[in-house]
Amino acid sequence: MTDEIGISVLALILAYLLGSIPSAYLAGRLRKGIDIRQVGTRNMGAMNVFYQVGFTSGVLVLIADMGKGVAALALARWLGAPEITVLLAGVAAIAGHSFPLWLNFRGGKGGATLIGIFFILMPWAMAVWLPVLSLLLLLTRFPTFSYSFALLTTPFIAWLIYDSGTLVAYSIVMLLLPGLQYIPRLKEIHDKAGNWRAAFLRKSFKDRM
């Protein structure tokens, strides 16, 4: 029992530290000498890096941030932590991304890290997310809305494909963690466009940043 507690504590600490790796911040500093939290949408995430730093940097940050979620859960399992700790490692990774130790606890929202977590727990989710994301991007050219809506299908995936009440509840809670942080951003998008119709009908991806 003592060993299990120790392993669980270690797994959660490592998950938080993995989540705290500030990939978007490092990309901004190393490639452009900027603080990504001070430009564009001011979010420490891949989409902001994509527009403010460059396409390649944005893709690399997306992969790195997703990798943090994958690594946090994979490491917890490798350590032999109980499954509840594996799930909590996902929470710790999101917390690390949103409140990184190295940047005075001021980070991003954790959307890409969340994708990595869900990918480990429900690999088939990607087969649903990608078509939904692609269709919505084609129709709206609204990245934030499109990937947010795609992620909202996760509880239904947990229910219909994995038949797991635990994963349904977990995915709902996990979606709330970054979701609540997006409320000010959605309000900013609305205010910038003037109304929701204008926000959805803007022509370019960059206009929607």
Beta strands, then each sheet from edge to edge (+ up, - down):
end
